[in-house]
Amino acid sequence: MALRLAPNLLRSLRFTGARAMSQVGGFGEGAGKGGGTGGSIREAGGSFGKMEAAHEEEYFRRLNARNMEELKRQHDEEMEAHIKDNIEHLEQNLKAAQDAIARQKKRLENLKKDDSSDSD
């Protein structure tokens, strides 16, 4: 259920995973295989390229963590609503069962009254 309510969230998670796998060499060691150059600093490599790659990876890790927290929150809300619906349904079934028990007890009392009045 939570998956139906958060398509944008799942789409961003899917692209985040694909983005992390698009490196050819190590992070910051030049252009990736995605078709773009990654910018002049990344293309040149070196410590600035590695630092930029580290910042970029940190950004996507934080984005992924935020998306996962949001997905968990939505899932928890849906589970809470589902549990409340189940409780309400079970309470209705309990009331119906209690009413049926009361009716059967009343029928039993009526049968006993009829039997005692017939035997007199």
C-alpha positions as CSV (number, residue, x, y, z in Angstrom):
1,M,0.0,0.0,0.0
2,A,2.8,2.4,0.9
3,L,4.4,1.7,-2.4
4,R,1.3,3.0,-4.3
5,L,1.3,6.3,-2.3
6,A,5.0,7.2,-2.8
7,P,5.8,6.7,-6.5
8,N,8.0,9.8,-6.7
9,L,9.9,8.7,-3.6
10,L,10.5,5.3,-5.1
11,R,11.5,6.8,-8.4
12,S,14.1,9.0,-6.7
13,L,15.5,6.0,-4.8
14,R,15.8,4.0,-8.0
15,F,17.7,6.8,-9.7
16,T,19.9,7.3,-6.7
17,G,20.9,3.6,-6.9
18,A,21.6,3.8,-10.6
19,R,23.6,7.0,-10.2
20,A,25.9,5.4,-7.6
21,M,26.8,2.6,-10.0
22,S,27.7,4.8,-13.0
23,Q,31.4,5.3,-12.1
24,V,34.1,3.9,-14.3
25,G,37.2,4.2,-12.0
26,G,37.4,5.5,-8.5
27,F,35.4,8.5,-7.4
28,G,36.8,11.8,-8.8
29,E,39.1,10.1,-11.3
30,G,37.7,11.7,-14.4
31,A,34.5,11.4,-16.4
32,G,32.1,8.6,-15.7
33,K,30.5,6.3,-18.3
34,G,27.1,8.2,-18.2
35,G,28.0,10.1,-21.3
36,G,28.8,13.5,-19.6
37,T,32.1,14.7,-18.5
38,G,31.1,15.4,-14.9
39,G,32.6,18.9,-15.1
40,S,36.1,20.2,-15.5
41,I,37.2,19.6,-11.9
42,R,36.0,16.0,-12.0
43,E,37.4,15.5,-15.5
44,A,40.8,16.7,-14.4
45,G,40.8,14.2,-11.5
46,G,43.2,14.8,-8.6
47,S,42.3,15.7,-5.0
48,F,39.7,18.4,-6.0
49,G,37.9,15.9,-8.2
50,K,37.9,13.3,-5.4
51,M,36.7,15.9,-2.9
52,E,33.9,16.9,-5.3
53,A,32.9,13.3,-5.7
54,A,32.9,12.8,-2.0
55,H,30.6,15.8,-1.5
56,E,28.3,14.5,-4.3
57,E,28.2,11.0,-2.7
58,E,27.4,12.5,0.7
59,Y,24.6,14.5,-0.8
60,F,23.1,11.4,-2.4
61,R,23.5,9.4,0.8
62,R,21.7,12.1,2.7
63,L,19.0,12.3,0.1
64,N,18.6,8.5,0.1
65,A,18.4,8.5,4.0
66,R,15.7,11.3,3.9
67,N,13.7,9.4,1.3
68,M,13.9,6.2,3.3
69,E,12.7,8.0,6.5
70,E,9.8,9.5,4.5
71,L,8.9,6.1,3.1
72,K,9.0,4.5,6.6
73,R,6.8,7.3,8.0
74,Q,4.2,6.8,5.3
75,H,4.3,3.0,5.8
76,D,3.9,3.4,9.6
77,E,0.9,5.8,9.0
78,E,-0.7,3.3,6.7
79,M,-0.1,0.4,9.0
80,E,-1.7,2.4,11.9
81,A,-4.8,3.1,9.8
82,H,-5.0,-0.5,8.7
83,I,-4.8,-1.7,12.3
84,K,-7.4,0.7,13.5
85,D,-9.7,-0.5,10.7
86,N,-9.1,-4.1,11.8
87,I,-9.9,-3.2,15.4
88,E,-13.1,-1.5,14.4
89,H,-14.2,-4.5,12.3
90,L,-13.3,-6.9,15.1
91,E,-15.3,-4.8,17.7
92,Q,-18.3,-4.9,15.4
93,N,-18.0,-8.7,15.1
94,L,-17.7,-9.0,18.9
95,K,-20.8,-6.9,19.4
96,A,-22.7,-9.0,16.9
97,A,-21.5,-12.2,18.6
98,Q,-22.5,-10.8,22.1
99,D,-26.0,-10.0,20.7
100,A,-26.3,-13.5,19.3
101,I,-25.3,-15.0,22.6
102,A,-27.9,-12.8,24.4
103,R,-30.6,-13.9,22.0
104,Q,-29.7,-17.6,22.4
105,K,-29.8,-17.3,26.2
106,K,-33.2,-15.6,26.0
107,R,-34.5,-18.5,23.8
108,L,-33.1,-21.0,26.2
109,E,-34.9,-19.3,29.1
110,N,-38.1,-19.2,27.2
111,L,-37.8,-22.9,26.4
112,K,-37.2,-23.7,30.1
113,K,-40.2,-21.5,31.1
114,D,-42.4,-23.4,28.5
115,D,-41.2,-26.8,29.8
116,S,-41.9,-25.9,33.4
117,S,-45.4,-24.5,32.6
118,D,-46.2,-27.6,30.5
119,S,-45.2,-30.0,33.3
120,D,-47.5,-28.4,35.9
